[in-house]
Amino acid sequence: MDSFAFIIHPIDPKRDVSRKYPLLGKVLTENQINFFSTFFPPVYLSEIDGITSAATGKQIKGWFVACPYTPKRMLELPERTVYRKIIQTGRMAEKLGAQILGLGAFTSVVGDAGVTIAEGLAIPVTTGDSYTVSLAVQAIREAAKRMDIRLDQATAAVVGATGAIGRVCAELLAGDVERLILIARDRDRLEALRGRLGGGVRAELIVSTDLEQLARAQLILTVTSAVHDIIRPEYLQPGSIVCDVARPRDVSAMVAAARDDILVIDGGMVNVPGPVDFHFDFGFPEGKAYACMAETMALALEGRFEDYTIGKDITLERVNAITTIAQKHGFRLSGFRSFEREVTEAQIESVRRNAHRAGSARWLHSAGMRCV
Ligand SMILES: NC(=O)c1ccc[n+]([C@@H]2O[C@H](COP(=O)([O-])OP(=O)(O)OC[C@H]3O[C@@H](n4cnc5c(N)ncnc54)[C@H](OP(=O)(O)O)[C@@H]3O)[C@@H](O)[C@H]2O)c1
């Protein structure tokens, strides 16, 4: 049976360590976990079964293996040290018999995004970023439809627009919307991106290093490599949609708590074809996976055992090709979730109503009237 493996790692240190080691997760502090993760070996997590192609009936099996480093540790340690640990984790996958390896969360962000890791392993590697782009853009288009926001009249923003994932998301959204704000910290790279996206696109392009510009956008796709949340409630306009693809999240939990007039959705959740059992709780409901995991699975179902998405230069061609492969085997954009909970139709309706109310109050305020 063809097979794959996928590397995950602790993102929220206490919560995620508890998933494998309940006692350690309870007694260690976050700082202690960050520190000890440096010396911890790769960890075998589980075998994955039941994934079945909707097109061919082919079944595959897989494994979750864990690289012990937290995002903070991956940014602090020398790149060489981090590569070494990820490659060690990949070797565990090779020994298990995996024919392709997917890199989860920060293991795909660090350094050259999989190039050195692929060189250090005998099996092919993919970051999963091509399908992550596809799903993130599908999710924001679908959410806009559900919130009655017309794409061709909307202002959208991509936060982390110069990153591997953000850049291609921006490229796709620039063909959809009226105005697109590209946000990151480095202005030169933003200007270079604006130059590259260039004239031919539909949207007027604005670049900014200021997150307060988000107040102008109805649609926000955020995908930075920031270690802590960066988007705060006061930045956002009533009725806006924020699709958060970043792990760790970019959106503060305060946004959901403080603003009932905004729709925050997690980017990149996918329904997996077949009676999949991960034998490990990574925080998603049954039968669902991250888009980057789904890319690895779809490649295994297709028998494409090759380095698929590696490096920071993701191409639209690869995004479109993996979208077709995944669609064929039965992977689908899942319903919306927000902070680990399903978003129901009633909640979307309530956000719409609250946004309308907040929008009217704001209009009355700006017209100099008093709201009683
Ligand atoms: N949900 C999924 O299935 C999935 C799959 C793969 C990856 N991811 C996540 O996607 C995220 C991005 O990955 P990537 O490979 O695209 O990373 P990347 O290539 O390193 O790009 C990161 C982007 O974020 C910007 N950035 C970093 N810190 C920032 C801050 N504090 N404020 C504003 N912008 C900031 C960077 O530009 P500046 O340095 O100029 O600010 C850059 O544009 C990561 O969180 C990763 O874990 C999710």
The ligand as an SDF file (V2000), in Angstrom:
LIG
                    3D

 48 52  0  0  0  0  0  0  0  0999 V2000
   -3.0810   26.2660    7.7680 N   0  0  0  0  0  0  0  0  0  0  0  0
   -2.2340   25.5110    7.0360 C   0  0  0  0  0  0  0  0  0  0  0  0
   -2.6070   24.4600    6.5040 O   0  0  0  0  0  0  0  0  0  0  0  0
   -0.8130   25.9970    6.8630 C   0  0  0  0  0  0  0  0  0  0  0  0
    0.0530   25.3320    5.9820 C   0  0  0  0  0  0  0  0  0  0  0  0
    1.3560   25.8130    5.8070 C   0  0  0  0  0  0  0  0  0  0  0  0
    1.7770   26.9390    6.5290 C   0  0  0  0  0  0  0  0  0  0  0  0
    0.9270   27.5360    7.3880 N   0  0  0  0  0  0  0  0  0  0  0  0
    1.3140   28.7460    8.1350 C   0  0  0  0  0  0  0  0  0  0  0  0
    1.3810   29.8570    7.2440 O   0  0  0  0  0  0  0  0  0  0  0  0
    2.2140   30.8640    7.8310 C   0  0  0  0  0  0  0  0  0  0  0  0
    3.1320   31.4990    6.7800 C   0  0  0  0  0  0  0  0  0  0  0  0
    3.9580   30.5430    6.1690 O   0  0  0  0  0  0  0  0  0  0  0  0
    4.9550   30.9740    4.9700 P   0  0  0  0  0  0  0  0  0  0  0  0
    5.7050   29.7530    4.5970 O   0  0  0  0  0  0  0  0  0  0  0  0
    4.2220   31.7490    3.9260 O   0  0  0  0  0  0  0  0  0  0  0  0
    5.9490   31.9780    5.7700 O   0  0  0  0  0  0  0  0  0  0  0  0
    7.0210   33.0010    5.1650 P   0  0  0  0  0  0  0  0  0  0  0  0
    7.3670   32.6660    3.7560 O   0  0  0  0  0  0  0  0  0  0  0  0
    8.1040   33.0820    6.1740 O   0  0  0  0  0  0  0  0  0  0  0  0
    6.2440   34.3980    5.1260 O   0  0  0  0  0  0  0  0  0  0  0  0
    5.8460   35.0730    6.2700 C   0  0  0  0  0  0  0  0  0  0  0  0
    5.2210   36.4350    5.9130 C   0  0  0  0  0  0  0  0  0  0  0  0
    4.7810   37.0480    7.1210 O   0  0  0  0  0  0  0  0  0  0  0  0
    5.3280   38.3810    7.2170 C   0  0  0  0  0  0  0  0  0  0  0  0
    5.4670   38.6610    8.6370 N   0  0  0  0  0  0  0  0  0  0  0  0
    6.2060   37.9970    9.5550 C   0  0  0  0  0  0  0  0  0  0  0  0
    6.0270   38.5360   10.7800 N   0  0  0  0  0  0  0  0  0  0  0  0
    5.1320   39.5610   10.6110 C   0  0  0  0  0  0  0  0  0  0  0  0
    4.5370   40.5060   11.5120 C   0  0  0  0  0  0  0  0  0  0  0  0
    4.8370   40.5100   12.8140 N   0  0  0  0  0  0  0  0  0  0  0  0
    3.6550   41.4160   11.0100 N   0  0  0  0  0  0  0  0  0  0  0  0
    3.3340   41.4280    9.6880 C   0  0  0  0  0  0  0  0  0  0  0  0
    3.8760   40.5470    8.7830 N   0  0  0  0  0  0  0  0  0  0  0  0
    4.7710   39.6400    9.2700 C   0  0  0  0  0  0  0  0  0  0  0  0
    6.6430   38.2860    6.4170 C   0  0  0  0  0  0  0  0  0  0  0  0
    7.0910   39.5260    5.9030 O   0  0  0  0  0  0  0  0  0  0  0  0
    7.9690   40.5530    6.7880 P   0  0  0  0  0  0  0  0  0  0  0  0
    9.1050   39.7670    7.3620 O   0  0  0  0  0  0  0  0  0  0  0  0
    8.3430   41.6370    5.8150 O   0  0  0  0  0  0  0  0  0  0  0  0
    7.0570   41.0690    7.8260 O   0  0  0  0  0  0  0  0  0  0  0  0
    6.1750   37.4190    5.2510 C   0  0  0  0  0  0  0  0  0  0  0  0
    5.4280   38.2040    4.3420 O   0  0  0  0  0  0  0  0  0  0  0  0
    2.9220   30.1720    9.0020 C   0  0  0  0  0  0  0  0  0  0  0  0
    2.2660   30.5580   10.1930 O   0  0  0  0  0  0  0  0  0  0  0  0
    2.6880   28.6970    8.7540 C   0  0  0  0  0  0  0  0  0  0  0  0
    2.6990   27.9390    9.9560 O   0  0  0  0  0  0  0  0  0  0  0  0
   -0.3520   27.1080    7.5540 C   0  0  0  0  0  0  0  0  0  0  0  0
  1  2  1  0
  2  3  2  0
  2  4  1  0
  4  5  1  0
  4 48  2  0
  5  6  2  0
  6  7  1  0
  7  8  2  0
  8  9  1  0
  8 48  1  0
  9 10  1  0
  9 46  1  0
 10 11  1  0
 11 12  1  0
 11 44  1  0
 12 13  1  0
 13 14  1  0
 14 15  2  0
 14 16  1  0
 14 17  1  0
 17 18  1  0
 18 19  2  0
 18 20  1  0
 18 21  1  0
 21 22  1  0
 22 23  1  0
 23 24  1  0
 23 42  1  0
 24 25  1  0
 25 26  1  0
 25 36  1  0
 26 27  1  0
 26 35  1  0
 27 28  2  0
 28 29  1  0
 29 30  1  0
 29 35  2  0
 30 31  1  0
 30 32  2  0
 32 33  1  0
 33 34  2  0
 34 35  1  0
 36 37  1  0
 36 42  1  0
 37 38  1  0
 38 39  2  0
 38 40  1  0
 38 41  1  0
 42 43  1  0
 44 45  1  0
 44 46  1  0
 46 47  1  0
M  CHG  2   8   1  16  -1
M  END
$$$$
